[in-house]
């Protein structure tokens, strides 16, 4: 009898002996991740830094660990929303949503509609089967595993796309490259795809969509756009996937959080549009620097000056605004 799981109202039936759990995460994987996070938590709680005023802070107090600190999600939420408002201010008022997928040659499994004995499609029932077009699993494992290979494939494809002429043309006319945010998400078998929201000037909308559809290999990209031209719909779509990647409110790890932790995947990536994050983190505890958008404007106008001094085992920072 086949193994199966129910997820989001759909019954997935595994017709492969290699996996039979959601995202390919086993109980052994969960125990490994739990033990690893426990060691990390103990280290962060028991390690301290001495501040200039003599007080001590544990590493946990300023940690941005995705699985141990709420600061990480709050910071991502701040960055994503700040980019949205910054994009609107500079006239990048059209949001395009891209979903990038790996080639079938590095996807060991595929989904197939379940059918009854008469050939009729059975609603809300999907088969997970082996993909015969994929490279041999032993070869994929010798290269670090199919998840790692898929991530590298998508990352390479995206980097090459960001260096195309349309990016150059937009910057030449508007003084800024397209602004984007991205998040990985697993298929039910654990394979990767990536959702990316990208902001561009409305005059480039048609050209950009046509370029995307012709640039990426067939079957490797889905292209959508926000029909309301305000970006909020696409922004909410991406934030939904970012939110799914974090632990539940009761601090219990979700299956997708285990998937990220097991494979060492970064939850969020994006364009370096805003002021450098490492500088913003130094001063955001002060009320007058807390607004990331305002801080970015001041940074780009060179209204902020930083100087650093290293003394003993701690860093003093002095920040001033002209």
C-alpha positions in Angstrom: 0.0 0.0 0.0 1.3 3.4 -0.9 2.3 6.0 1.7 0.4 9.3 1.6 0.0 12.6 3.4 -2.7 15.3 3.3 -1.6 18.9 2.9 -3.7 22.0 2.2 -6.7 19.8 1.3 -4.8 17.6 -1.2 -3.9 14.0 -0.7 -0.4 13.2 -2.0 0.4 9.5 -2.6 4.0 8.5 -2.7 4.7 6.0 -5.5 8.5 6.1 -4.9 10.5 4.2 -2.3 12.9 7.1 -1.7 10.6 9.5 0.2 7.3 9.2 1.9 7.2 12.3 4.1 6.3 16.0 3.5 9.3 17.9 2.0 11.4 14.7 2.4 11.9 15.4 6.1 12.2 12.4 8.3 12.0 12.0 12.1 15.7 11.5 12.1 16.2 14.8 10.2 14.0 16.5 12.8 16.1 15.1 15.7 19.3 16.2 14.0 18.0 19.7 13.6 16.6 19.9 17.1 19.9 18.8 18.6 21.8 21.2 16.5 19.6 24.1 17.5 19.8 23.2 21.1 23.6 23.4 21.0 23.3 26.7 19.2 20.9 28.1 21.8 23.1 27.0 24.7 26.1 28.6 23.1 24.3 31.9 22.4 22.9 32.0 26.0 26.2 31.2 27.7 28.4 33.5 25.6 28.7 37.2 26.5 30.2 40.4 25.2 31.2 43.3 27.4 29.9 46.8 26.4 31.7 50.1 26.8 29.7 50.9 29.9 30.8 47.7 31.6 27.5 45.8 31.2 27.4 42.4 29.6 25.0 41.0 26.9 24.6 37.4 25.9 25.0 36.6 22.3 21.3 35.6 22.2 20.3 39.2 23.0 21.6 40.5 19.7 21.3 37.2 17.7 19.4 37.2 14.4 19.1 33.4 14.2 16.2 32.5 12.0 15.0 29.7 14.3 15.8 31.2 17.7 15.2 34.9 17.5 12.0 36.8 16.6 14.3 39.7 15.5 15.1 37.9 12.2 11.5 37.8 11.0 10.8 41.4 12.2 13.9 42.6 10.4 12.9 40.8 7.1 9.4 42.3 7.4 10.9 45.7 7.8 13.2 45.3 4.9 10.5 44.0 2.5 8.1 46.8 3.4 10.8 49.5 3.3 11.7 48.4 -0.3 8.1 48.6 -1.3 7.8 52.2 -0.1 11.2 53.1 -1.5 10.2 51.7 -4.9 7.0 53.7 -4.9 8.8 56.9 -4.1 11.3 56.6 -7.0 8.6 55.6 -9.6 9.1 51.8 -9.6 5.4 51.3 -9.2 4.8 48.1 -11.0 5.4 44.7 -9.3 6.2 41.6 -11.3 6.1 38.2 -9.6 8.5 35.5 -10.9 8.6 31.9 -9.9 11.9 30.2 -10.9 12.2 26.5 -11.1 15.1 24.0 -11.6 15.5 22.0 -14.8 13.8 18.6 -14.8 17.2 16.9 -15.1 17.9 17.6 -11.5 14.4 16.9 -10.1 14.3 13.3 -8.9 10.5 13.3 -8.4 7.5 14.8 -10.2 3.8 15.2 -9.5 1.1 13.5 -11.6 -2.7 13.7 -11.5 -4.3 10.6 -10.0 -6.9 8.9 -12.2 -9.6 6.3 -11.7 -9.8 3.0 -13.7 -11.7 4.9 -16.4 -9.0 7.5 -16.9 -10.9 10.3 -15.1 -8.9 12.7 -13.0 -9.5 12.3 -9.3 -10.0 15.7 -7.7 -7.5 16.7 -4.9 -5.3 13.6 -5.3 -1.7 13.8 -6.6 0.8 11.0 -7.2 4.5 11.6 -6.3 6.5 9.4 -8.7 10.1 9.0 -9.9 11.2 11.3 -12.7 12.9 9.2 -15.3 14.4 12.2 -17.0 16.5 13.1 -13.9 20.1 12.3 -13.5 21.0 9.3 -11.5 20.5 9.9 -7.7 24.0 8.6 -6.9 25.4 11.3 -9.2 23.3 14.0 -7.6 24.4 12.8 -4.1 28.0 12.9 -5.2 27.5 16.6 -6.0 26.0 17.5 -2.6 22.4 16.3 -3.2 19.6 17.5 -5.4 18.5 20.3 -3.1 21.9 21.9 -3.2 22.2 21.5 -6.9 18.7 23.0 -7.5 19.5 26.0 -5.3 22.8 26.6 -7.1 21.0 26.2 -10.5 18.3 28.8 -9.6 20.9 31.2 -8.1 23.1 31.1 -11.2 20.1 31.6 -13.5 19.0 34.6 -11.5 22.4 36.2 -11.3 22.8 36.0 -15.1 19.3 37.5 -15.6 20.2 40.4 -13.3 23.2 41.3 -15.6 21.0 41.5 -18.8 20.5 44.6 -20.8 17.0 45.4 -19.5 18.4 45.9 -16.0 21.1 48.3 -17.5 18.4 50.2 -19.5 16.3 50.8 -16.4 19.2 52.0 -14.4 20.4 54.2 -17.2 17.0 56.0 -17.4 16.0 56.0 -13.8 19.3 55.9 -11.9 18.4 52.7 -10.0 18.4 49.0 -10.9 15.2 47.0 -10.5 14.4 46.3 -6.8 13.6 42.7 -5.7 12.9 40.3 -2.8 13.1 36.6 -3.0 12.2 33.5 -1.0 12.7 29.8 -1.5 9.8 27.3 -1.1 9.8 23.5 -1.3 7.5 21.4 -3.4 5.9 18.5 -1.5 8.8 16.3 -2.4 11.4 18.8 -1.1 12.5 20.2 -4.5 13.1 23.9 -4.6 11.5 26.8 -6.4 11.9 30.5 -5.7 9.4 33.3 -5.6 10.7 36.7 -6.5 8.9 40.1 -6.4 10.6 42.7 -8.6 9.7 46.4 -8.8 10.1 48.3 -12.1 8.9 51.5 -13.7 5.5 51.0 -15.3 6.8 52.1 -18.8 9.0 48.9 -18.8 6.2 46.6 -17.8 5.3 45.1 -21.2 9.0 45.0 -22.3 10.1 43.3 -19.1 7.4 40.6 -19.1 8.1 39.7 -22.7 11.8 39.7 -22.0 11.3 37.3 -19.1 9.1 34.9 -21.1 11.7 34.8 -23.9 14.9 34.8 -21.7 14.3 31.8 -19.4 14.2 28.3 -20.7 10.7 26.8 -21.3 9.1 25.6 -18.1 11.7 27.3 -15.8 9.7 30.5 -15.0 6.1 31.6 -14.3 5.5 35.3 -14.7 2.6 37.3 -13.1 2.0 40.9 -12.4 0.0 43.0 -9.9 -3.1 44.0 -11.9 -3.8 46.9 -9.5 -0.3 48.4 -10.2 0.3 49.2 -6.6 2.4 46.2 -5.7 0.6 45.3 -2.5 -1.0 42.2 -3.9 2.3 40.7 -5.1 4.0 41.9 -1.8 1.5 40.0 0.3 2.0 36.9 -1.9 5.7 36.9 -1.2 5.3 37.7 2.5 3.0 34.7 2.8 5.8 32.4 1.8 8.3 34.2 4.0 5.9 33.8 7.0 5.4 30.1 6.2 9.2 29.5 6.6 9.2 30.4 10.3 8.4 28.5 13.5 4.9 28.6 14.9 4.0 31.0 17.7 4.3 28.3 20.2 8.0 28.0 19.2 7.4 24.5 17.7 9.2 24.0 14.4 7.1 23.6 11.3 7.9 21.1 8.6 9.0 23.8 6.3 11.3 25.3 9.0 12.9 21.9 9.4 13.4 21.8 5.6 15.2 25.2 5.7 17.4 24.1 8.7 18.3 20.7 7.3 19.5 22.1 4.0 21.1 25.3 5.3 18.9 27.5 3.1 18.7 31.3 3.6 15.1 32.2 4.1 15.2 35.6 2.3 17.4 37.3 -0.2 17.0 40.6 -2.1 18.6 43.5 -3.9 21.0 45.8 -2.1 18.8 48.8 -2.6 18.6 50.1 0.9 21.3 51.4 3.2 23.7 48.6 4.3 22.0 46.4 6.9 25.1 46.1 9.1 25.1 49.9 9.5 21.4 50.2 10.1 21.7 47.5 12.9 24.2 49.7 14.7 21.9 52.6 15.1 18.3 51.5 14.8 18.0 51.2 18.6 17.9 55.0 18.6 14.5 56.4 17.9 15.7 59.0 15.4 17.3 56.3 13.2 14.7 53.6 13.5 12.8 54.4 10.3 14.8 52.4 7.7 13.4 54.3 4.8 14.4 57.7 6.3 17.8 56.2 7.2 18.3 55.0 3.6 17.5 58.5 2.2 20.0 60.1 4.5 22.6 57.4 3.7 22.2 57.9 0.0 22.5 61.7 0.4 25.6 61.2 2.4 24.1 62.9 5.4 25.3 60.1 7.7 28.9 59.7 8.8 30.2 56.6 10.7 33.5 56.2 12.5 34.5 53.0 14.3 37.1 52.3 17.0 38.0 48.8 18.2 39.0 48.8 21.9 39.9 45.6 23.8 37.1 43.0 23.0 34.3 45.3 22.1 33.5 47.9 19.4 32.6 51.5 20.1 30.7 53.2 17.3 30.1 56.9 16.9 27.3 58.0 14.5 26.5 61.6 13.6 24.2 63.3 11.1 25.2 66.6 9.6 
